[in-house]
């Protein structure tokens, strides 16, 4: 059983939803990011999404775009992202790590080399936002053959006719984007999200994580009541920028919010 499968099985046994946290690799710098990454599980993260910095993150809003630029300015790369995962695995061999990003940097790295290095580093899955199911031969199928989950996005516009194609080679979990648009958008309506998750679950037994627009414990708890996991990203990367302005430790500032989110998610169904 993969780390992702094991984690969601454990969450189901506990009768609760999970918290999936997103941070950008190398933001604001490699060493600070390493400390942040190391602290996420104890703060409450059940699954970690680690964004691979890219110069043109078209699906991301201003906060994550800024995080990409901060990381790249300090030397972040795909190779250094894998180094962060290797460092994390020296102390934690249980928490799943999913790399999220765009195909261009992986193509430049070399697909076969990247998949081999990612597996060796301890990566569990990939979310590549600009590769639709029609392009599965490019990365999805090779990733599955390499033993990595390929996690797909579904959106409010993914109707019942499209959903089977989205689900065809998806594994680990499905990431439901609760709001049409870029990351960091308005808050989701939990009733609407609940209906969407129920519809998706008529097509698959995969866990469904819901993201976009979750900024605090209250919103995270609302989503945790209707989905298998709440995904939080923009609110966390914004804390990095905020900490730099305030002159405080970015890692701890992010972890403080993760603690709030984690506690809320854990209590959501009680």
N, C-alpha and C positions, 0 to 999 in steps of 0.2 A: 504494500500500500504506500502510495506517495505521501509526502508530508502534507500536501493540500488535502488529499482524501482523508488522511488521518485527522487533520485538524477539524474539518467539517463534521466528521463522524463524532468526534469528541464534543463539539458544540451541540450537535443534535442530542447526544446522550445527556448533556447538561441541561437541555431544554432552553437554550438561549441562542441568540444571534451572535455573530462575531463582529469585531471591529477590524476593518482593513484600512491601514494608513498608507498614504502616499507621500514620499519625499523625493526630491530630485538629487540624484547622485552627485556628490561634489559640491553641494550648496550648503553654506557659502564657500567652503573650501573642503579639501579632502579630510583633514583631521577632525574638523568639527562635525562633518557628516558621519564619520566613523563612530564618533562618540554618540551622536544622535541615534544612529542605526542600532548600536549596542544597547541603548536604553529603551527602545520601543517596546519589546516584549514585556518587561517588568512594568512599564507604564500602562499597558492594557491592549497593545496591538496583538491581534490573533494571526493576521497575515500582513505581510509588508509588501507594498508595491514600491519599487525603486525605479524612478524615471531615468532613462538614459538621455543625457543632455544632447540637444540637437539645435541647430541654428534656426530652423523654421518649423516650430511645433504648431502646426496649423489648427489642430483641434483644441488647443489650450488657450485659456484666457490670459489676460495681462499678468496675473500673479505668477503663473507657472512659466510663462514666457520670460519674465524677469529672473526667475530662479535658474532657468536654462542659461541665460546670459551671465549670471553671477558665477555659475559653475564653470562654464567654458572659459571665462576670463581668468579663472584660477587653475586652468589646465585639465579640466575634466575630460574624459574620453570613455569610449566603450571599454577599453582595456582597464582603465582605472576603476570603472564601475565594477568590473569582475573582481578586481583586487579588494574592493570594499566587501563584496560578498564572501570572498575567501577569509578575510579578517573576521567577519561576523561568525562564520561557521566554526572558527576555533573555539568559540564559547557557547554557541547555540546551534545544535544540530536538529532542532525540532520545529522552529518557527518557519513557515513557508515564506519564500521570497519569490516574487514575480517581477520580472523586468518589463517595464512599460515604455513604449516609445514608437519610433518610426523606422521604416525599412531601410532608408538610405544609408545610415551609418553601419548597419549590419551587412548590407551589400558591399560596402567599401571594405569592411573587415574581412569578408568572405564567409558565406553562409555556413559551409561545413566547418571551418575553423571556429567560427563563433559558437556554433552549437556544441562542439566538442569542449571548448573552453568554458562555456556557461555551465554545462553539465558537471565538469570537473570542479568548478568553483563552488557548486552547491546551489545553483539556480533551480527552481522548481517549475516555473512556467513563464510564458511570454504573453504580453498583450501588445500587439502591433496594430496601431489604430488605422493605418492607411493601406492595409492589405485586406480586401474583401474576399469572401469565399471563392470567387472566381479565380483568385490568384493563389489558391492553396498550394500549388506545386512549388511556388517560390520559397516558402518558409514553413507554412503550417505542417504539411506532410513530412518534410525532413525533420522538423522539431519533434513531432510525435515519434518518428522512428528513432530519434536520439534519446527518447525517454523524458521529454519535457511536455508539460501540458500546454496547449494552445487555447487561450481564453479569449473568447469573442465578445464584442459589444453588441447589445441590442438597444434600440432607442424607441421613443414613442411612435415613430413612423415605421417600425418593423412590424408589419402586419402578419396575419396568419399564413399568408401565401409566401412571404419571405422568410419567416422564422425557421422552417425546416432546413433551408440552405445555411442559415447562420449557425444552427445547432449541429450540422452534419459532422464536423470534425472538432467541435468544441469539447474540451474536457476540463476537469478541475472545478470550475464554476463558470457561470455566465455573469457578465458585468452588465447590469441594466442601467443605462444612462437616463435618469429620471426626467431630464429637461432637454428639449431640443436646443442645440446651440453649443457654445464653447464652455470649458470648465470655468467654475467660479460664478455661474449664473444664479438666477433667483432661486429661492428655497422651493423644494418640491412639496406637492400636496400629498400627504400620506394616504389619503383615501384613493386618490387616482393611482398612486404607486402600488397600493395593495391590490387593486383590480388588475393592473398590468402584470404584477408578479403572479397572481392567480392564473391569468391567461397563459403566461409563459410556462407555468408548471403543468398545464394540460398537455404540453408538448415534450417535456423533459423531466427527468429525475435529478438533474444537476442542481446544486445549490445556486441561489440567485443573490448576488451582491448588488446593492443599489448605491449609486454615487451621483455627484453633482449637486451643489447647493447646500450641503450639510456643513454647518459652521459651528455648532455648539452641541452641548449634551442634550438639550431638549429635542432638537431636530434629529439627532442620532437615535435617541430612544424611540421617536415616532417611526422611523424607518425600521429599526430593529424589531418592532412589533409586527411588521408585515413582510419582512424579507429575511433571508438567511444571514446577511451581513450588511452593515453600513460602511460605505467607503468615503473616507475624508481625505482631501488633498489640498485644495487651494487654501483652506483656512490654516493648514499647517505651514505651507511654504510662505504664506504671508507673515507668519510669526518670525520667520528667519529675518526678513527685511525689517520688521518692526524692532526686533532685538538689536539689530545693527544700528538703527537710529537712536535707540535708547542707551546703547553702550552696555548691554547685558549679554549674558551667555545665550546664543541662539539655540543651542541644543536643549538646554534646560527650559527655555521659554516654550519651545515646541512640546517637550515632554509634559509640561504642566497642562497644556490643553489636551494631550492624549490621555492623561489621567482622568480628566473630566469626562471625556468622551467614553473611555473604557468603562468607567463606573456607571454612566448612564445606560450604556448598551447592556451591561450585565444585570441591571435592575429593571429593564424595560418590560419584561414579561412576568415579573413577580406580582 
